[in-house]
Amino acid sequence: MAGPRVEVDGSIMEGGGQILRVSTALSCLLGLPLRVQKIRAGRSTPGLRPQHLSGLEMIRDFCDGQLEGAEIGSTEIMFTPEKIKAEHGL
């Protein structure tokens, strides 16, 4: 899948993991590449935590996507979705 890369500022609003979860899920469903910067920037421990990484990996596997920069503590990721796998029922 291809399209313009969507840029998301992960520090907006409450600056937690919700913007990361929602934006990657929508990226997967819509087939749009995504870059999220400043992940959890306003938190006492900025960047990805283990639960965020698990969620990203699940979405990546769901649509056979490519995930870059996804490691504990990372404040930026790039996600490129492919097609949703048929066994997932969508």
C-alpha positions in Angstrom: 0.0 0.0 0.0 1.2 3.4 -0.7 0.2 7.0 -0.1 1.6 10.1 1.5 3.3 9.6 4.8 1.2 10.9 7.6 3.2 12.9 10.3 1.9 12.8 13.9 3.2 14.8 16.8 3.0 12.3 19.7 3.2 15.1 22.3 -0.1 16.6 21.5 -3.0 16.6 23.9 -2.2 14.4 26.9 0.9 13.2 25.1 0.5 9.5 26.2 0.3 6.3 24.3 -3.3 6.8 23.0 -2.2 8.9 20.1 0.3 6.2 19.1 -2.2 3.4 19.3 -4.9 5.2 17.4 -2.6 6.6 14.7 -1.0 3.2 14.0 -4.3 1.4 13.9 -5.7 3.9 11.4 -2.6 3.7 9.4 -3.0 -0.1 9.1 -6.7 0.2 8.2 -6.3 3.0 5.7 -3.0 1.8 4.2 -1.1 5.0 4.8 2.5 5.2 5.9 3.0 6.9 9.3 5.7 8.7 11.2 5.1 9.5 14.9 7.6 11.8 16.6 7.9 13.0 20.2 6.3 9.9 21.5 5.2 10.5 25.1 7.5 13.6 25.2 5.8 15.2 28.1 6.0 12.1 30.4 8.5 11.6 33.2 9.9 8.7 31.1 9.4 9.7 27.5 9.4 7.2 24.6 8.0 3.8 24.1 7.3 1.6 27.1 7.0 -2.3 26.8 3.2 -2.1 26.4 3.4 0.4 23.6 6.0 -1.8 21.8 3.7 -4.8 22.1 0.8 -2.9 20.6 2.9 -1.7 17.7 4.2 -5.2 17.0 0.6 -6.6 17.0 -0.6 -4.0 14.5 2.5 -4.6 12.4 1.8 -8.3 12.3 -1.9 -7.7 11.6 -1.2 -6.0 8.3 2.3 -7.5 7.5 3.8 -4.0 7.9 7.3 -2.6 8.3 8.1 -0.9 11.6 11.3 1.2 12.1 12.6 2.7 15.3 10.4 0.6 17.6 12.4 -0.1 20.7 12.0 0.7 24.4 12.7 4.4 25.0 12.4 5.4 21.3 10.6 8.7 20.7 10.1 8.2 17.0 8.7 5.4 14.9 7.9 4.9 11.2 5.3 2.4 10.2 4.5 1.3 6.7 1.4 -1.0 6.4 0.8 -3.6 3.8 -2.3 -5.6 3.2 -4.3 -6.9 6.2 -3.8 -10.7 6.4 -6.9 -12.7 5.3 -6.8 -14.8 8.5 -7.7 -11.7 10.5 -11.1 -11.6 9.0 -11.4 -8.1 7.6 
